[in-house]
Amino acid sequence: MSRGIASNRHHKKRLKDRRKNDIFYHEEFSLNKHIITPTLCSCVVCGNPRKYYGNSKSSKTIQELRFEQPEEE
């Protein structure tokens, strides 16, 4: 079921109002681009850890590490 045009406009306006005060937003960047891609970079801190650490233990999420731990009774 598709949303209507009014719904899409509402959500775009909502995100614009919310992201105007974002710490990553600067005036030299388009606000419309910032709605779609809110972060400026994909460095080690901001990006996906698997891109930098491969499939090692340090690249796994907290949820994956908890799942692999044996249950303690």
C-alpha positions as CSV (number, residue, x, y, z in Angstrom):
1,M,0.0,0.0,0.0
2,S,1.6,3.3,-1.0
3,R,1.5,6.4,1.0
4,G,0.0,9.5,-0.6
5,I,1.8,12.6,-1.8
6,A,0.6,14.5,1.3
7,S,2.2,11.9,3.6
8,N,5.5,12.1,1.7
9,R,5.5,15.9,1.9
10,H,4.7,15.7,5.6
11,H,7.6,13.4,6.4
12,K,10.0,15.4,4.2
13,K,9.0,18.6,6.0
14,R,9.3,16.9,9.4
15,L,12.8,15.7,8.6
16,K,13.8,19.1,7.4
17,D,12.7,20.8,10.6
18,R,14.4,18.1,12.7
19,R,17.7,18.1,10.8
20,K,18.2,21.9,10.6
21,N,19.5,21.7,14.2
22,D,21.6,18.6,13.6
23,I,25.3,18.9,14.4
24,F,26.3,17.4,11.0
25,Y,24.4,20.0,9.0
26,H,26.2,23.0,7.5
27,E,24.9,25.7,5.3
28,E,27.1,24.8,2.4
29,F,25.4,21.4,2.0
30,S,21.9,21.1,0.7
31,L,19.3,20.4,3.3
32,N,17.6,18.0,0.9
33,K,20.8,16.0,0.6
34,H,21.2,16.0,4.4
35,I,17.7,14.4,4.7
36,I,18.7,11.4,2.6
37,T,22.3,11.1,3.9
38,P,22.5,12.6,7.4
39,T,26.2,11.8,8.1
40,L,29.0,13.6,6.4
41,C,31.5,10.8,6.3
42,S,31.9,7.1,6.6
43,C,35.0,7.0,8.8
44,V,35.8,4.3,11.3
45,V,33.6,6.0,13.9
46,C,30.6,6.8,11.7
47,G,30.8,3.9,9.2
48,N,30.1,0.2,9.1
49,P,32.7,-1.7,11.3
50,R,32.8,-4.6,8.9
51,K,34.2,-2.4,6.2
52,Y,37.2,-1.7,8.4
53,Y,37.7,-4.8,10.5
54,G,36.4,-7.5,8.2
55,N,34.5,-10.4,9.9
56,S,36.7,-10.4,13.1
57,K,35.3,-10.3,16.6
58,S,35.7,-6.5,16.8
59,S,33.5,-6.0,13.8
60,K,30.5,-7.8,15.3
61,T,27.6,-5.9,16.8
62,I,26.7,-6.2,20.5
63,Q,23.6,-8.2,19.6
64,E,25.7,-10.7,17.7
65,L,28.3,-11.1,20.5
66,R,25.5,-11.7,23.0
67,F,24.0,-14.4,20.8
68,E,27.3,-16.2,20.5
69,Q,27.9,-16.3,24.3
70,P,26.9,-19.5,26.1
71,E,24.0,-19.0,28.4
72,E,24.9,-18.9,32.1
73,E,22.6,-20.5,34.6
